[in-house]
Amino acid sequence: MEQANEVNVEVENSHYFSPSSLKLLIMSICTAGLYEPYWCYKNWVHIKEKKKLEIMPFWRAFFAPLWLYSLMTHLQDEINETKIPIVLHAGLLAALYFITQVLGWLPDQYWLISYLSFVFLLPANTSILRLNENSATDVKPNDKIQGWNWLVVILGGLLFIMDL
């Protein structure tokens, strides 16, 4: 019984995944966009735990361009519950994200446009930062590039520069 209470406290104290906008930009570019599904995965895990949904966060992140609208509507619902005056425009952001992901299939250097897809996650990420600030939990800022992030930034950054 005691373990169940600990789990409930953990879920209540959990928060959305929200790196700083600069970290989201750097990690998205240096991972060739792989940080974006990671961002989605971490936030789907939070939604699953908080709303006790029977979903598979990995697959929702793997197919992030198809599931981003749903993630953003869950986020907008929570924003509305907390009465923070933010409107996400989930449909527009999800559609633009999907389009930039598809542009990755373009020939020559035009595929580089897909590197900008993280831009359409920024409003959601900023909203998450506001939600986390207003929550009762102590949320540590996720703005530092440290540990494995540095390896990804150095290797991915070199690959990105060499590919230009």
VOZA-329561 format. One record per residue: residue number from 1; residue in one letter; x, y, z of N, C-alpha, C in turn. Coordinates in steps of 0.05 Angstrom, whole numbers, plus 5000, padded with zeros to 4 digits. Layout:
REM residues N
+-----+---+------+------+------+------+------+------+------+------+------+
:   k : r :  nc1 :  nc2 :  nc3 : cac1 : cac2 : cac3 :  cc1 :  cc2 :  cc3 :
+-----+---+------+------+------+------+------+------+------+------+------+
: NUM : a :    X :    Y :    Z :    X :    Y :    Z :    X :    Y :    Z :
...
+-----+---+------+------+------+------+------+------+------+------+------+
END
This chain:
REM residues 164
+-----+---+------+------+------+------+------+------+------+------+------+
:   k : r :  nc1 :  nc2 :  nc3 : cac1 : cac2 : cac3 :  cc1 :  cc2 :  cc3 :
+-----+---+------+------+------+------+------+------+------+------+------+
:   1 : m : 5017 : 4976 : 5000 : 5000 : 5000 : 5000 : 5017 : 5025 : 5000 :
:   2 : e : 5039 : 5024 : 5015 : 5057 : 5047 : 5017 : 5069 : 5053 : 4990 :
:   3 : q : 5076 : 5032 : 4974 : 5088 : 5036 : 4948 : 5068 : 5050 : 4929 :
:   4 : a : 5042 : 5044 : 4931 : 5022 : 5057 : 4914 : 5021 : 5086 : 4920 :
:   5 : n : 5023 : 5094 : 4945 : 5023 : 5123 : 4952 : 5047 : 5137 : 4940 :
:   6 : e : 5070 : 5124 : 4941 : 5094 : 5136 : 4929 : 5091 : 5140 : 4899 :
:   7 : v : 5078 : 5122 : 4885 : 5074 : 5124 : 4857 : 5055 : 5148 : 4851 :
:   8 : n : 5033 : 5150 : 4867 : 5015 : 5172 : 4863 : 5028 : 5199 : 4868 :
:   9 : v : 5045 : 5201 : 4888 : 5059 : 5226 : 4893 : 5078 : 5232 : 4870 :
:  10 : e : 5091 : 5212 : 4859 : 5109 : 5216 : 4836 : 5094 : 5226 : 4812 :
:  11 : v : 5070 : 5215 : 4806 : 5054 : 5224 : 4783 : 5045 : 5252 : 4787 :
:  12 : e : 5036 : 5258 : 4812 : 5026 : 5285 : 4818 : 5049 : 5306 : 4815 :
:  13 : n : 5074 : 5298 : 4822 : 5096 : 5316 : 4821 : 5111 : 5315 : 4794 :
:  14 : s : 5102 : 5298 : 4776 : 5115 : 5297 : 4750 : 5108 : 5322 : 4734 :
:  15 : h : 5124 : 5327 : 4714 : 5120 : 5351 : 4698 : 5127 : 5345 : 4669 :
:  16 : y : 5118 : 5363 : 4652 : 5125 : 5360 : 4624 : 5155 : 5364 : 4620 :
:  17 : f : 5165 : 5352 : 4598 : 5193 : 5355 : 4590 : 5196 : 5382 : 4575 :
:  18 : s : 5213 : 5399 : 4585 : 5215 : 5426 : 4573 : 5244 : 5436 : 4574 :
:  19 : p : 5260 : 5430 : 4553 : 5286 : 5443 : 4552 : 5283 : 5472 : 4545 :
:  20 : s : 5303 : 5488 : 4549 : 5302 : 5515 : 4541 : 5299 : 5516 : 4510 :
:  21 : s : 5289 : 5538 : 4500 : 5286 : 5541 : 4471 : 5313 : 5538 : 4457 :
:  22 : l : 5334 : 5549 : 4468 : 5361 : 5547 : 4456 : 5370 : 5518 : 4456 :
:  23 : k : 5366 : 5503 : 4478 : 5374 : 5475 : 4478 : 5358 : 5459 : 4458 :
:  24 : l : 5332 : 5465 : 4456 : 5316 : 5451 : 4436 : 5326 : 5456 : 4408 :
:  25 : l : 5333 : 5480 : 4402 : 5345 : 5487 : 4376 : 5371 : 5472 : 4371 :
:  26 : i : 5389 : 5474 : 4389 : 5416 : 5462 : 4386 : 5414 : 5432 : 4383 :
:  27 : m : 5399 : 5419 : 4401 : 5396 : 5390 : 4401 : 5382 : 5380 : 4376 :
:  28 : s : 5361 : 5395 : 4367 : 5347 : 5387 : 4343 : 5365 : 5387 : 4319 :
:  29 : i : 5380 : 5408 : 4316 : 5398 : 5410 : 4293 : 5421 : 5390 : 4294 :
:  30 : c : 5433 : 5387 : 4317 : 5456 : 5369 : 4320 : 5448 : 5339 : 4320 :
:  31 : t : 5423 : 5333 : 4324 : 5414 : 5305 : 4322 : 5399 : 5300 : 4296 :
:  32 : a : 5400 : 5319 : 4278 : 5386 : 5316 : 4252 : 5356 : 5311 : 4256 :
:  33 : g : 5345 : 5324 : 4277 : 5317 : 5323 : 4282 : 5308 : 5300 : 4300 :
:  34 : l : 5327 : 5283 : 4310 : 5319 : 5261 : 4327 : 5312 : 5270 : 4355 :
:  35 : y : 5320 : 5294 : 4363 : 5313 : 5304 : 4390 : 5283 : 5310 : 4391 :
:  36 : e : 5271 : 5316 : 4368 : 5243 : 5323 : 4368 : 5225 : 5300 : 4376 :
:  37 : p : 5229 : 5276 : 4365 : 5214 : 5253 : 4375 : 5220 : 5247 : 4404 :
:  38 : y : 5244 : 5251 : 4413 : 5251 : 5248 : 4441 : 5235 : 5267 : 4458 :
:  39 : w : 5233 : 5292 : 4450 : 5217 : 5312 : 4464 : 5188 : 5303 : 4465 :
:  40 : c : 5178 : 5293 : 4443 : 5150 : 5283 : 4442 : 5147 : 5259 : 4461 :
:  41 : y : 5166 : 5240 : 4460 : 5165 : 5216 : 4477 : 5163 : 5224 : 4507 :
:  42 : k : 5181 : 5241 : 4515 : 5181 : 5249 : 4544 : 5155 : 5262 : 4552 :
:  43 : n : 5143 : 5278 : 4534 : 5117 : 5291 : 4541 : 5094 : 5271 : 4539 :
:  44 : w : 5095 : 5252 : 4521 : 5074 : 5231 : 4520 : 5075 : 5214 : 4546 :
:  45 : v : 5099 : 5208 : 4556 : 5102 : 5193 : 4581 : 5088 : 5208 : 4603 :
:  46 : h : 5092 : 5234 : 4605 : 5079 : 5251 : 4625 : 5049 : 5250 : 4623 :
:  47 : i : 5039 : 5253 : 4598 : 5010 : 5252 : 4593 : 4998 : 5225 : 4601 :
:  48 : k : 5012 : 5204 : 4594 : 5003 : 5177 : 4600 : 5000 : 5173 : 4631 :
:  49 : e : 5021 : 5182 : 4645 : 5021 : 5179 : 4674 : 4999 : 5197 : 4687 :
:  50 : k : 4998 : 5221 : 4678 : 4980 : 5240 : 4691 : 4950 : 5233 : 4686 :
:  51 : k : 4944 : 5226 : 4661 : 4916 : 5221 : 4653 : 4909 : 5191 : 4654 :
:  52 : k : 4929 : 5175 : 4662 : 4925 : 5146 : 4664 : 4913 : 5134 : 4638 :
:  53 : l : 4926 : 5141 : 4616 : 4917 : 5132 : 4590 : 4931 : 5106 : 4582 :
:  54 : e : 4918 : 5090 : 4567 : 4930 : 5065 : 4556 : 4941 : 5071 : 4529 :
:  55 : i : 4964 : 5085 : 4528 : 4976 : 5092 : 4503 : 5005 : 5082 : 4503 :
:  56 : m : 5018 : 5083 : 4480 : 5046 : 5075 : 4477 : 5062 : 5099 : 4469 :
:  57 : p : 5074 : 5113 : 4488 : 5089 : 5137 : 4482 : 5111 : 5133 : 4461 :
:  58 : f : 5125 : 5110 : 4461 : 5146 : 5106 : 4441 : 5135 : 5108 : 4413 :
:  59 : w : 5112 : 5095 : 4407 : 5102 : 5095 : 4380 : 5090 : 5122 : 4373 :
:  60 : r : 5079 : 5136 : 4393 : 5069 : 5163 : 4387 : 5092 : 5182 : 4381 :
:  61 : a : 5115 : 5177 : 4393 : 5138 : 5194 : 4387 : 5151 : 5185 : 4361 :
:  62 : f : 5151 : 5159 : 4355 : 5162 : 5150 : 4330 : 5147 : 5161 : 4307 :
:  63 : f : 5121 : 5163 : 4309 : 5104 : 5175 : 4289 : 5096 : 5204 : 4297 :
:  64 : a : 5115 : 5218 : 4307 : 5110 : 5245 : 4318 : 5095 : 5264 : 4299 :
:  65 : p : 5102 : 5265 : 4273 : 5087 : 5283 : 4255 : 5057 : 5277 : 4254 :
:  66 : l : 5050 : 5252 : 4259 : 5021 : 5244 : 4259 : 5007 : 5248 : 4286 :
:  67 : w : 5022 : 5248 : 4307 : 5011 : 5249 : 4334 : 5015 : 5276 : 4348 :
:  68 : l : 5029 : 5295 : 4335 : 5035 : 5320 : 4348 : 5009 : 5336 : 4354 :
:  69 : y : 4989 : 5335 : 4336 : 4965 : 5349 : 4341 : 4952 : 5340 : 4367 :
:  70 : s : 4951 : 5314 : 4371 : 4939 : 5302 : 4395 : 4955 : 5311 : 4420 :
:  71 : l : 4981 : 5310 : 4418 : 4998 : 5319 : 4441 : 4992 : 5348 : 4448 :
:  72 : m : 4990 : 5365 : 4427 : 4985 : 5393 : 4432 : 4957 : 5399 : 4443 :
:  73 : t : 4937 : 5382 : 4435 : 4911 : 5386 : 4446 : 4910 : 5378 : 4476 :
:  74 : h : 4924 : 5357 : 4483 : 4927 : 5350 : 4511 : 4939 : 5373 : 4527 :
:  75 : l : 4960 : 5384 : 4515 : 4974 : 5407 : 4528 : 4955 : 5431 : 4530 :
:  76 : q : 4940 : 5437 : 4509 : 4921 : 5459 : 4510 : 4900 : 5455 : 4531 :
:  77 : d : 4891 : 5430 : 4534 : 4871 : 5424 : 4555 : 4882 : 5431 : 4583 :
:  78 : e : 4907 : 5423 : 4588 : 4919 : 5429 : 4614 : 4923 : 5459 : 4617 :
:  79 : i : 4931 : 5473 : 4596 : 4934 : 5502 : 4598 : 4907 : 5515 : 4605 :
:  80 : n : 4886 : 5505 : 4592 : 4859 : 5516 : 4598 : 4851 : 5511 : 4627 :
:  81 : e : 4858 : 5487 : 4637 : 4851 : 5480 : 4665 : 4865 : 5498 : 4685 :
:  82 : t : 4890 : 5506 : 4679 : 4905 : 5523 : 4697 : 4900 : 5553 : 4692 :
:  83 : k : 4884 : 5559 : 4673 : 4876 : 5586 : 4667 : 4899 : 5604 : 4659 :
:  84 : i : 4920 : 5592 : 4646 : 4941 : 5608 : 4635 : 4932 : 5618 : 4608 :
:  85 : p : 4934 : 5644 : 4602 : 4923 : 5655 : 4577 : 4942 : 5650 : 4553 :
:  86 : i : 4942 : 5624 : 4544 : 4958 : 5617 : 4521 : 4940 : 5601 : 4502 :
:  87 : v : 4942 : 5607 : 4476 : 4929 : 5591 : 4456 : 4950 : 5580 : 4438 :
:  88 : l : 4950 : 5554 : 4435 : 4972 : 5540 : 4420 : 4967 : 5539 : 4390 :
:  89 : h : 4943 : 5540 : 4380 : 4937 : 5535 : 4352 : 4949 : 5508 : 4343 :
:  90 : a : 4940 : 5488 : 4357 : 4951 : 5461 : 4354 : 4949 : 5451 : 4325 :
:  91 : g : 4927 : 5456 : 4312 : 4924 : 5446 : 4284 : 4944 : 5459 : 4265 :
:  92 : l : 4947 : 5485 : 4267 : 4966 : 5499 : 4250 : 4995 : 5489 : 4255 :
:  93 : l : 5003 : 5489 : 4281 : 5030 : 5480 : 4288 : 5036 : 5451 : 4279 :
:  94 : a : 5016 : 5434 : 4284 : 5020 : 5406 : 4276 : 5021 : 5403 : 4246 :
:  95 : a : 5005 : 5418 : 4231 : 5006 : 5416 : 4202 : 5032 : 5427 : 4191 :
:  96 : l : 5042 : 5448 : 4202 : 5068 : 5459 : 4192 : 5091 : 5441 : 4200 :
:  97 : y : 5089 : 5428 : 4223 : 5110 : 5409 : 4231 : 5110 : 5386 : 4211 :
:  98 : f : 5086 : 5375 : 4205 : 5083 : 5353 : 4187 : 5095 : 5360 : 4159 :
:  99 : i : 5088 : 5384 : 4149 : 5098 : 5393 : 4123 : 5128 : 5395 : 4123 :
: 100 : t : 5140 : 5407 : 4143 : 5169 : 5409 : 4144 : 5183 : 5381 : 4146 :
: 101 : q : 5170 : 5363 : 4159 : 5181 : 5335 : 4160 : 5180 : 5323 : 4132 :
: 102 : v : 5158 : 5327 : 4118 : 5156 : 5315 : 4091 : 5177 : 5328 : 4072 :
: 103 : l : 5183 : 5354 : 4076 : 5202 : 5367 : 4059 : 5230 : 5355 : 4062 :
: 104 : g : 5234 : 5339 : 4082 : 5260 : 5325 : 4085 : 5265 : 5305 : 4062 :
: 105 : w : 5244 : 5299 : 4047 : 5247 : 5280 : 4024 : 5255 : 5294 : 3998 :
: 106 : l : 5258 : 5321 : 3999 : 5265 : 5336 : 3975 : 5293 : 5330 : 3966 :
: 107 : p : 5299 : 5333 : 3940 : 5326 : 5328 : 3931 : 5345 : 5351 : 3936 :
: 108 : d : 5370 : 5347 : 3929 : 5391 : 5367 : 3932 : 5392 : 5378 : 3960 :
: 109 : q : 5396 : 5404 : 3963 : 5398 : 5416 : 3989 : 5371 : 5426 : 4000 :
: 110 : y : 5350 : 5422 : 3985 : 5324 : 5431 : 3994 : 5314 : 5416 : 4019 :
: 111 : w : 5324 : 5392 : 4023 : 5316 : 5376 : 4046 : 5324 : 5390 : 4072 :
: 112 : l : 5344 : 5409 : 4071 : 5352 : 5424 : 4095 : 5329 : 5439 : 4108 :
: 113 : i : 5308 : 5445 : 4093 : 5285 : 5458 : 4104 : 5273 : 5442 : 4127 :
: 114 : s : 5276 : 5416 : 4126 : 5264 : 5399 : 4147 : 5278 : 5404 : 4174 :
: 115 : y : 5302 : 5415 : 4173 : 5317 : 5421 : 4198 : 5302 : 5442 : 4214 :
: 116 : l : 5284 : 5457 : 4201 : 5270 : 5478 : 4215 : 5244 : 5469 : 4229 :
: 117 : s : 5238 : 5443 : 4228 : 5214 : 5433 : 4239 : 5211 : 5438 : 4269 :
: 118 : f : 5234 : 5440 : 4283 : 5234 : 5445 : 4312 : 5220 : 5472 : 4318 :
: 119 : v : 5220 : 5490 : 4299 : 5208 : 5517 : 4303 : 5179 : 5514 : 4311 :
: 120 : f : 5165 : 5493 : 4301 : 5137 : 5490 : 4306 : 5132 : 5476 : 4333 :
: 121 : l : 5154 : 5467 : 4346 : 5152 : 5457 : 4374 : 5156 : 5479 : 4394 :
: 122 : l : 5169 : 5501 : 4386 : 5176 : 5522 : 4405 : 5152 : 5534 : 4420 :
: 123 : p : 5129 : 5540 : 4406 : 5106 : 5550 : 4422 : 5096 : 5530 : 4443 :
: 124 : a : 5096 : 5505 : 4436 : 5088 : 5485 : 4456 : 5108 : 5483 : 4478 :
: 125 : n : 5133 : 5484 : 4471 : 5154 : 5482 : 4492 : 5153 : 5506 : 4511 :
: 126 : t : 5148 : 5530 : 4500 : 5146 : 5554 : 4516 : 5121 : 5551 : 4534 :
: 127 : s : 5100 : 5540 : 4524 : 5076 : 5536 : 4540 : 5081 : 5517 : 4563 :
: 128 : i : 5097 : 5496 : 4557 : 5104 : 5476 : 4577 : 5121 : 5489 : 4599 :
: 129 : l : 5139 : 5506 : 4591 : 5156 : 5521 : 4611 : 5138 : 5536 : 4630 :
: 130 : r : 5118 : 5550 : 4618 : 5099 : 5565 : 4635 : 5082 : 5547 : 4653 :
: 131 : l : 5073 : 5524 : 4643 : 5058 : 5505 : 4659 : 5075 : 5495 : 4682 :
: 132 : n : 5100 : 5488 : 4676 : 5118 : 5477 : 4697 : 5124 : 5498 : 4718 :
: 133 : e : 5127 : 5523 : 4709 : 5131 : 5545 : 4729 : 5108 : 5548 : 4748 :
: 134 : n : 5084 : 5545 : 4737 : 5059 : 5549 : 4753 : 5052 : 5524 : 4770 :
: 135 : s : 5065 : 5502 : 4765 : 5059 : 5477 : 4780 : 5069 : 5480 : 4809 :
: 136 : a : 5059 : 5462 : 4825 : 5067 : 5463 : 4854 : 5094 : 5449 : 4858 :
: 137 : t : 5104 : 5436 : 4838 : 5129 : 5422 : 4841 : 5153 : 5440 : 4835 :
: 138 : d : 5176 : 5432 : 4846 : 5201 : 5446 : 4839 : 5212 : 5434 : 4814 :
: 139 : v : 5211 : 5449 : 4792 : 5221 : 5439 : 4767 : 5248 : 5452 : 4761 :
: 140 : k : 5268 : 5435 : 4758 : 5295 : 5446 : 4752 : 5296 : 5454 : 4723 :
: 141 : p : 5309 : 5476 : 4717 : 5311 : 5484 : 4689 : 5328 : 5464 : 4673 :
: 142 : n : 5319 : 5459 : 4649 : 5333 : 5440 : 4631 : 5345 : 5457 : 4609 :
: 143 : d : 5365 : 5474 : 4617 : 5376 : 5492 : 4597 : 5406 : 5487 : 4592 :
: 144 : k : 5417 : 5468 : 4606 : 5446 : 5464 : 4603 : 5451 : 5440 : 4585 :
: 145 : i : 5471 : 5442 : 4568 : 5480 : 5420 : 4552 : 5502 : 5407 : 4568 :
: 146 : q : 5497 : 5382 : 4575 : 5516 : 5368 : 4593 : 5517 : 5338 : 4586 :
: 147 : g : 5537 : 5324 : 4595 : 5539 : 5296 : 4591 : 5538 : 5287 : 4562 :
: 148 : w : 5520 : 5268 : 4557 : 5516 : 5258 : 4529 : 5508 : 5280 : 4510 :
: 149 : n : 5495 : 5301 : 4519 : 5488 : 5323 : 4501 : 5512 : 5334 : 4487 :
: 150 : w : 5535 : 5336 : 4501 : 5559 : 5347 : 4489 : 5569 : 5329 : 4466 :
: 151 : l : 5569 : 5303 : 4471 : 5577 : 5285 : 4450 : 5560 : 5288 : 4425 :
: 152 : v : 5534 : 5289 : 4429 : 5515 : 5292 : 4407 : 5520 : 5319 : 4393 :
: 153 : v : 5523 : 5340 : 4408 : 5528 : 5366 : 4396 : 5553 : 5367 : 4379 :
: 154 : i : 5575 : 5356 : 4390 : 5600 : 5357 : 4376 : 5599 : 5339 : 4350 :
: 155 : l : 5591 : 5314 : 4354 : 5590 : 5296 : 4331 : 5569 : 5304 : 4310 :
: 156 : g : 5545 : 5310 : 4320 : 5523 : 5318 : 4303 : 5529 : 5345 : 4289 :
: 157 : g : 5540 : 5363 : 4304 : 5547 : 5389 : 4293 : 5568 : 5387 : 4270 :
: 158 : l : 5588 : 5370 : 4274 : 5608 : 5365 : 4253 : 5595 : 5352 : 4229 :
: 159 : l : 5578 : 5333 : 4233 : 5564 : 5320 : 4210 : 5547 : 5340 : 4195 :
: 160 : f : 5533 : 5357 : 4210 : 5516 : 5377 : 4198 : 5532 : 5397 : 4181 :
: 161 : i : 5555 : 5406 : 4191 : 5572 : 5425 : 4177 : 5584 : 5411 : 4152 :
: 162 : m : 5592 : 5386 : 4155 : 5604 : 5372 : 4132 : 5583 : 5366 : 4110 :
: 163 : d : 5558 : 5364 : 4118 : 5537 : 5358 : 4099 : 5528 : 5383 : 4083 :
: 164 : l : 5535 : 5406 : 4093 : 5527 : 5431 : 4079 : 5544 : 5433 : 4054 :
+-----+---+------+------+------+------+------+------+------+------+------+
END
